[in-house]
Amino acid sequence: MPNNPSRNQPQRASKTQAMMSSYHTHNPLPNQCGSSLVQSIDAPLPLVWSMVRRFAHPEAYKQFIKSCTMRAGDGGIGSVREVMLISGFPAETSTERLEKLDDDMHVMMFRIIGGDINHRLVNFCSTTTLHEDEEVEGAMRRTVVIESYVVDVPVGSSEEDTCVFVDTVVGCNLRSLAKITEKMALKGQGV
């Protein structure tokens, strides 16, 4: 099972390791796989968290989402959203429930609970954490974002192929988050 905690960036010091141990250690079932990706962002944590925590608006930085409609809740724990995916994706819709949202520890977890019949991400569960990079000196604060997931391996696919697909999507989302929030930070926008 591929589970490389440093796909995007080299492993950071103790804080990253502590976050990995606390929130990103999963025990996948035999028919599941998972991975963790790390993205360093040259923007302050409050700004980055303000984008990530908006469960009702994932399209703000997730490029593969066309639109989002809340089906239940107000964006807090237990809320359910339906996202419409861009054309060319294996599925058109995904129904997702917010499992955890901790504004103090900067932890968010959501689970895919439905979608159309072509959905490849059955039993997908994502955990995202943010923390400040303690190694950066100077005026600009840097945020480290870690996103890990566990998902069923579809029939006819391999663990490796499944992780490559999901890592590509998650990696694109993390790079998009970095680009958007870094631009906002340079312009003095946001939190």
C-alpha positions in Angstrom: 0.0 0.0 0.0 1.5 3.3 -1.0 1.6 5.6 2.0 4.2 8.2 1.4 3.7 11.2 3.8 5.9 13.5 1.7 4.7 13.3 -1.9 4.8 17.1 -2.4 7.4 18.3 0.0 10.2 16.9 2.1 9.1 15.8 5.6 9.1 18.8 7.9 10.3 18.9 11.5 8.5 17.8 14.6 5.2 19.6 14.1 4.5 17.9 10.8 5.5 14.5 12.3 3.2 15.1 15.3 0.3 16.0 13.0 1.0 12.9 10.9 0.9 10.7 14.0 -2.2 12.4 15.5 -4.4 12.7 12.4 -3.0 10.9 9.4 -2.3 7.4 10.5 -5.0 5.2 9.0 -5.7 1.5 9.1 -7.1 0.7 5.6 -9.1 -2.5 5.1 -7.6 -5.2 2.8 -9.7 -3.7 -0.2 -8.6 -0.1 0.5 -5.6 2.1 0.0 -4.5 5.5 1.2 -1.9 8.1 1.1 -0.8 11.5 2.5 0.3 14.6 0.7 2.1 17.6 2.2 2.0 21.1 0.7 3.9 24.1 2.1 2.2 27.5 1.4 3.7 30.9 1.7 0.6 32.4 3.4 -0.5 32.7 7.0 -2.4 29.9 8.6 -5.6 31.9 9.3 -5.9 32.8 5.6 -5.3 29.2 4.4 -7.7 27.8 7.0 -10.4 30.3 6.0 -10.4 28.7 2.5 -10.1 25.1 3.6 -12.8 25.2 6.3 -15.6 26.4 4.0 -17.3 23.1 3.5 -20.1 24.8 1.5 -17.6 26.3 -1.0 -15.0 23.7 -2.0 -15.0 25.1 -5.6 -13.1 28.1 -4.2 -9.9 26.1 -4.7 -10.8 22.6 -5.9 -10.5 22.8 -9.6 -12.4 19.7 -10.4 -15.6 20.9 -8.7 -18.0 22.9 -10.9 -20.5 23.8 -8.2 -21.7 22.8 -4.7 -25.2 22.6 -3.2 -25.7 22.1 0.5 -28.3 19.3 1.1 -28.3 19.4 4.9 -26.7 21.6 7.5 -25.0 25.0 7.5 -21.4 23.9 6.9 -20.9 22.5 10.4 -20.2 19.0 11.5 -22.8 16.6 10.0 -23.5 18.9 7.0 -24.0 17.2 3.6 -23.1 18.7 0.3 -23.5 17.6 -3.3 -20.8 18.6 -5.6 -21.0 18.7 -9.4 -17.7 17.6 -11.0 -16.3 19.0 -14.2 -16.8 17.1 -17.4 -14.3 14.4 -18.2 -14.3 13.0 -14.6 -15.4 9.4 -14.0 -18.4 10.7 -12.0 -20.7 13.7 -12.4 -21.8 14.2 -8.8 -20.4 13.4 -5.3 -22.4 13.5 -2.0 -20.1 14.3 0.9 -20.6 14.7 4.7 -18.5 16.8 7.0 -17.3 14.5 9.8 -15.0 16.8 11.7 -14.2 20.5 11.8 -11.9 21.7 14.6 -11.1 25.4 14.3 -8.6 25.3 17.2 -6.5 22.5 15.9 -7.2 23.2 12.2 -8.5 19.8 11.3 -11.2 18.9 8.8 -12.5 15.5 7.8 -15.1 14.6 5.2 -16.4 11.4 3.8 -18.0 10.6 0.4 -21.4 9.0 1.2 -22.9 8.8 -2.3 -22.8 10.1 -5.9 -23.6 8.7 -9.3 -23.0 5.1 -10.3 -19.6 5.8 -12.0 -18.1 7.1 -8.8 -14.5 5.7 -8.3 -14.1 7.0 -4.8 -16.3 4.6 -2.8 -15.8 4.9 1.0 -13.4 7.9 0.4 -12.5 9.6 3.7 -10.2 12.7 3.7 -8.5 14.3 6.6 -6.8 17.7 6.2 -4.7 19.5 8.8 -2.9 22.8 8.9 -0.1 24.1 11.0 2.5 26.8 10.9 5.9 26.0 9.6 8.2 26.5 12.6 11.3 26.5 10.5 10.6 29.6 8.5 12.2 32.9 9.7 11.2 36.4 8.6 8.0 38.3 8.1 6.1 35.9 5.9 4.5 33.0 7.7 4.2 29.7 6.0 1.5 27.1 6.5 1.9 23.4 6.1 -1.2 21.6 4.8 -1.4 17.8 5.1 -4.2 15.9 3.4 -4.5 12.1 3.8 -7.2 9.7 2.6 -8.4 6.2 2.6 -10.6 4.8 -0.3 -11.8 1.5 -1.6 -9.8 0.1 -4.5 -12.4 -0.3 -7.4 -12.9 -3.8 -8.8 -10.5 -4.1 -11.8 -8.1 -1.6 -10.5 -4.9 -1.9 -8.4 -3.9 -0.1 -5.2 -1.2 1.7 -7.1 -3.5 2.9 -9.9 -6.1 4.1 -7.3 -3.5 6.0 -5.3 -2.0 7.6 -8.4 -5.5 8.8 -9.5 -6.4 10.2 -6.0 -3.0 11.6 -5.4 -3.3 13.5 -8.7 -6.6 15.0 -7.7 -5.6 15.9 -4.2 -2.2 17.2 -5.4 -3.9 19.5 -7.9 -6.3 20.8 -5.2 -3.4 21.5 -2.8 -1.4 23.3 -5.5 -4.4 25.3 -6.3 -5.0 26.2 -2.7 -1.3 27.3 -2.5 -1.5 29.5 -5.6 -4.8 31.2 -4.5 -3.8 31.9 -0.9 -0.3 33.0 -1.7 -1.7 35.5 -4.2 -4.2 36.7 -1.6 -1.4 37.0 1.0 0.8 39.1 -1.4 -2.2 41.4 -2.0 -2.9 41.7 1.7 -6.3 40.1 1.3 -8.0 37.6 3.6 -7.7 37.1 7.3 
